[in-house]
Amino acid sequence: MTATAATAAHSHADPWRAHAARIVSIVDETPGVRTYELAFEDAATRDAYQFAAGQFNMLYLPGIGEAAISISSNPAATATLAHTVRAVGNVTDALARLVVGDQILLRGPFGSPWPIDRVADRDVVFVAGGLGLASQRAAILTLARGSSCRSVSVLHGAKKPGGLLYAADYDAWRGVGVDVRTTVDEADAGWTGRVGLVTALLADAIRDPAGTTLLCCGPDPMMIGVAEAAIARGVSPHDVHLSLERNMACAVAHCGLCQFGPLFVCRDGPVLRYDRIAELMKVRNL
């Protein structure tokens, strides 16, 4: 689904309306992180729902609150929707106490997607830190299924080997031609891979800077470092896209909690071109 189609589909829906969904499976990914597969209870809602890779839903637990969570499943298969969640607050802690069969409410999708409909004949490099890979998984699955891009690389960094997300998927991604490379900040006794910052993986991944589109998600300092390193290697700032994580409470730019300079991350993001936000990213605590 293209970004234009996703926006059009959402514009015809009530952004405030939450739909009931059931948890159909729960997968433990890394310590404190789980992937929840959700299915709408209403068949018509399930059949009509569409999203683009990089968008998010608002997961609502009545009496507790809502949380903005990236959709981490394949946009071409929406019978169930995957959301990978770290338990770090009231809503996500409560979600972690639910079990298969429990009901939650969902509204969405919201936000701008990754520009994977504009990567024909280009090298696509995903760079993720920690849980940032969750926002990219839908795009990786889409491109791995077949696209007109020249190549797909996934560079993933975590603090420790146990924090590498979706490790069980790497062989399948490699099997369809995706170049998957990982690194950790701290090795354990069984780790034989790279140790160091994910930026060190860019040297081998960026082979044709002018023909590279870089998609990055992770902590702000990491994303700034990746963006600047890629630009130093010749990638245009116009071709560097970051997915920002901010407190998004309403998802429709009304509450103002996710304001980022003149932008609202829930409406104008979360995916934004680096040339639009480079100066804003340098403002501390913005």
N, C-alpha and C positions, 0 to 999 in steps of 0.2 A: 504494500500500500504506500503510495507516495505521500509526501508531507502535505501537499495540496488536498488530496483526497481525505486524509485523516482530519485535517482542519474542517473541511466541508461536512464530513460525517458527524463530527462533534457539534458543529454549529446548529444542527437540526435536532439535537437532543437537549433535554433540560439538565444543565450542569449541576443543579442542586439535588436532583433526584437520585437517591441511593437504591440499589437493587439488591435483593437478597441472594446470597451465594452460600454454597456449602463447601467445606474443606473436604476434598476427595483423597488427598494424600499429603504426607509431610515427610520431607527428606532432610536429615541432618547433614549439613554441608561442612562446616567448620565449627569449632567451639563457639556456642552462642548464636550460630547462624543456621537458619532453616529455610527451606523452600516449601511454600504452601501452594498446592494446586487447588484452584477454586473453580467451581462450576455454578453458573447462574441457575437458580431454581426455576425461573420462567423460561420456557423453551424459545419464545419469541425474542426475548431479550438476548438470549444466548446466540440465536441465529443472526441477529442484527448487529451484534457487537463487532467492531473493527478497531484496530489500533496500528500505529506505526512504531517501528523499533526505536526506542529511546523515550517513549512517552511513559507516563505514570498514571496510576489509579490512586484514589483516596480510599483507604480501607477504614471502615467505621465500625467501632464497637459501642453500641448504645450504652450511655451512662459513663463511658470512659473517654471517648474522643476519637479523632481521626488521625491517620498518618499517611503521608505521601510516599508511595512505594513504587519503584520502577517495575515494569512488566518484563519478566525475564524469560518468557516463552516465545515460541515461533509465531510471528504474526499470521502465518498461513494456516495455523491450526488453532482455532479459538474455542473449541469445545470445552477446554479448560484453560485457565490463565495462571501462569506461575508468577509468584512474587517471592523474592529472596530477601529475608528480613533478619536483621540483627536486633536482639532484645536489648534496647538501651533507654527506654522511657516508659511512661505509663501505658501507652497504647501497645507498643511492641512487647512489653513484659506481659501484658494481659493476653496478647495473641499467642505468646509462647506457652500459655497454660491451656490453650484449646487443643482439642483432639480431632481426629478424622470424624466427620459427620456433624461437627458443630457449625453453626450459622454465623456469618458476618454480613455486613452490608458493604457495598462497593459502588462508587460513582467514578465516572471517567469514560474515556481516557482524556488526559490533559497534557498540555505542553508541546514543545517543538521536538521533532524526532531527529535522529542522526541523518545526515544527507546521503544515504546510501542509494538514492535514486539519481545521484549526480556523480557517480564514480566510474563511469564507462571508460575503459582503457587506462585506468589509473591503478596505482598500488595503494591499497588501503592498509593502514597500520593502526591497530587498536593498542592503546597503552592504558593499563589499569593498575591501580593501587588498591590492594585489599578488596573490600566489598564493591569497589567501583566496577568490577567486571560484571556485576549483576545488571547494570544499566546497559551494558554492551552485548549481553548474551543474545538478545533477540536479533540484533544486527548481524552478529557472527553467524547465527543459524540461517539467517536470510541469505547472506552472501555465500555461505558454504553449500547452500542448496543449489547454487548456480546463478552466476551473474556475469555481467560484461566487464567487470573489473579485471585487471591483469593479475593481481595477486592479493592475498589476504594474510597479514601477519598479526599475531596476538602476542603482546609483550605484557606479562603479568608479574607484579612484584608483591610480596607480602613480608610481614615482619619475621615470621618463622614458617617452615615448610607446612606445618599444620594449618596455616592460614591461607594457603593457595586454594582459591575458590574453583569449584567445578572440575577438580582434578580428574574425576572419573570420565569427563567428556573429552579430555585432551587427545586420546588416541583416535576417537571418532573424528574429531576435527582434522587431525593430521591425515587421516585416511582419505579425506576429500580435498587435500592439498593446502590446508591452512598451516602456516608456519607458526607453531606455538613455542614460545621461549619464556622461561620463568627465572626468577631470581628472588633471593630472600635476604633480609638484613642480618639474620642470625641463623647459622646452620646448627642442626642437631647431629647426633651421632650417625644417623642413617642418610644424611643429605650428601649427595655427590654433585649437585648442580651448582649454578652460579651463586655467588654471594656478593651483594652490593646493590647499589641503587638501580632502579629500572631504567634510568636515563642511559646507563652504560650499554643497554641492549639496542639503542637506536642506531649505533654505528653500522651494524650489519643489516638492519631492517630498512634503512633509507638508502636505496640504491639509485633512484632517480628523483632527486628532490623536487624538480618542477612537475613531476607526474605523481606526486604522493599526496594523499589525503590522510591526515592524522586525526584520530578520534580518541580523546582522552577523558578518563574519569578517575577521580581519587581525591585525596586531601588537597586543599588549595596550594600549599607550598610545592607539593609534588607536581601538580598540573602546570604551575608556572615554570618549574624547572624543566619539565618535558617540553612545553611549548617553546621556551627560549632555546633549548638545545636543538630542537628540530629546525627552528628558524635559522640558527647559526649554521646548520648544515645545508641551508638553501631552500627549505620548505617555505612557501608563502604563508604569512599570517592569515590570509584569506582561506587557506586550506587546512588550517588547524581549528578543530572544534572541541570545546570543552563542555562537559555536562556538570553543572553546578549543583551542589547540595546546600539548600537553605531551608529554614523553617517555613513550610508551606501549609498554612492552616485552612485556607479557603479554596485554593486552586483556581480562582477566577479574578485575581488581582483586586479584591475588595478590602481584605483585612490589612494589607500593607506589611505584613510580617516578613515577606520575602523580597521587599524592595532592595534593589541593588543599583544605587545611583538612580538614573532615570528609568531603569528597567524593573520589571517584576518577574522573578525567576519562574513562577508558576505559569505565567502567560507568555512571556518573551523567550523563556528557556523551557526546560533546563539546559538544552543544547544551544550553545551560542558560539559564533565565530570569534576567534581570539582577537582579530583586529578590531572588533567592536568593544571588547571588554578588557584589553590589556592594561590600560591605565587604571581602570576600576579595580582590577585584581591587585594592584600595588597599594591600594588604600587599606590600611590595617583595620581589621574588624568591621569592614563594610558589609 
